[in-house]
């Protein structure tokens, strides 16, 4: 069956990435992981305010998307890549960057959870007739 390219923006693509958006304790854990990751990213961007680079701005922007739970797979991968570039270019403390890259990659792989904008936009919906 041939798929239309615009179905990716109507929820088809993101819904196929995750079979469900985790609820209950796993969903609360993902929400907590998103909040801590975003807070740490934003804190690092503010802490390096004297010498902010484009990578810091990109990572902080990805942190805002993670905070909201919007486009979580994309934001997590952008965050992981920017943090790994910071490790290689020696722009920041390598251990914090490695931890943030790991958190971004895990959020991109696991998904945003039920308490996110992604779940509201792309999650399964109940249709009553």
C-alpha positions as CSV (number, residue, x, y, z in Angstrom):
1,X,0.0,0.0,0.0
2,X,1.4,3.4,-1.0
3,X,1.4,6.0,1.8
4,X,0.9,9.6,1.3
5,X,3.9,11.7,2.5
6,X,1.8,14.1,4.6
7,X,0.6,11.2,6.9
8,X,3.8,11.7,8.9
9,X,2.5,15.1,10.1
10,X,-0.9,13.7,10.9
11,X,0.3,11.3,13.6
12,X,1.0,8.3,11.5
13,X,4.8,8.5,11.8
14,X,5.1,9.2,15.5
15,X,2.4,6.6,16.3
16,X,4.4,4.0,14.5
17,X,7.5,4.9,16.5
18,X,5.9,4.0,19.9
19,X,3.3,1.3,20.3
20,X,1.8,3.1,23.3
21,X,2.6,6.2,25.3
22,X,3.4,5.0,28.7
23,X,1.0,5.7,31.5
24,X,1.1,5.2,35.3
25,X,4.5,4.8,37.0
26,X,6.4,4.4,33.7
27,X,4.8,7.6,32.3
28,X,5.6,9.4,35.5
29,X,9.2,8.3,35.3
30,X,9.4,9.5,31.7
31,X,7.9,12.9,32.7
32,X,10.5,13.1,35.5
33,X,13.3,12.2,33.1
34,X,12.1,14.9,30.6
35,X,11.9,17.5,33.4
36,X,15.3,16.8,34.8
37,X,17.0,16.6,31.4
38,X,15.4,19.9,30.3
39,X,16.2,21.6,33.6
40,X,19.9,20.5,33.3
41,X,20.1,21.6,29.7
42,X,18.7,25.0,30.5
43,X,20.9,25.4,33.6
44,X,24.0,24.6,31.5
45,X,23.0,27.1,28.9
46,X,22.6,29.8,31.6
47,X,25.8,28.8,33.4
48,X,27.8,29.3,30.2
49,X,26.1,32.6,29.5
50,X,29.5,34.3,29.2
51,X,30.6,32.2,26.3
52,X,27.4,30.7,24.7
53,X,27.9,28.9,21.5
54,X,25.5,27.8,18.8
55,X,25.6,24.3,20.3
56,X,24.5,25.6,23.7
57,X,21.5,27.4,22.1
58,X,20.6,24.3,20.0
59,X,20.8,22.1,23.2
60,X,18.7,24.6,25.2
61,X,16.1,24.7,22.4
62,X,15.9,20.9,22.4
63,X,15.5,21.1,26.2
64,X,12.5,23.3,25.8
65,X,10.9,20.8,23.4
66,X,11.7,18.0,25.8
67,X,10.2,20.0,28.6
68,X,6.9,20.2,26.7
69,X,7.1,16.7,25.3
70,X,6.8,18.0,21.8
71,X,8.6,16.2,19.0
72,X,10.5,14.2,21.6
73,X,12.4,11.8,19.3
74,X,13.7,14.6,17.2
75,X,14.6,16.8,20.2
76,X,16.3,13.9,22.0
77,X,18.5,13.1,19.0
78,X,19.4,16.7,18.3
79,X,20.3,17.1,22.0
80,X,22.4,13.9,22.0
81,X,24.2,14.9,18.8
82,X,24.9,18.5,20.0
83,X,26.2,17.2,23.4
84,X,28.5,14.7,21.7
85,X,29.9,17.4,19.5
86,X,30.6,19.4,22.6
87,X,32.5,16.4,24.1
88,X,34.6,16.1,21.0
89,X,35.3,19.8,20.6
90,X,36.2,20.1,24.4
91,X,33.7,23.0,24.9
92,X,32.3,21.9,28.2
93,X,32.8,19.3,31.0
94,X,32.8,16.0,29.1
95,X,31.0,14.0,31.8
96,X,28.0,16.3,32.0
97,X,27.8,16.3,28.2
98,X,28.0,12.4,28.1
99,X,25.2,12.2,30.7
100,X,23.0,14.6,28.7
101,X,23.7,12.9,25.4
102,X,22.7,9.6,27.0
103,X,19.5,11.1,28.5
104,X,18.6,12.6,25.1
105,X,19.2,9.3,23.3
106,X,17.1,7.3,25.8
107,X,14.3,9.8,25.5
108,X,14.4,9.6,21.8
109,X,14.3,5.8,21.9
110,X,11.7,5.3,24.7
111,X,9.4,8.2,23.8
112,X,7.7,11.0,25.7
113,X,5.2,9.2,27.8
114,X,1.5,9.9,28.2
115,X,1.9,13.3,29.8
116,X,3.2,15.1,26.8
117,X,2.0,17.1,23.9
118,X,3.2,14.3,21.6
119,X,0.7,11.9,23.2
120,X,-2.1,14.4,22.8
121,X,-1.3,15.1,19.2
122,X,-0.2,11.7,18.0
123,X,-1.5,9.2,20.5
124,X,-4.4,6.8,20.0
125,X,-7.8,8.3,20.2
126,X,-11.1,6.8,21.1
127,X,-13.8,7.4,18.5
128,X,-17.4,7.0,19.7
129,X,-20.1,6.6,17.1
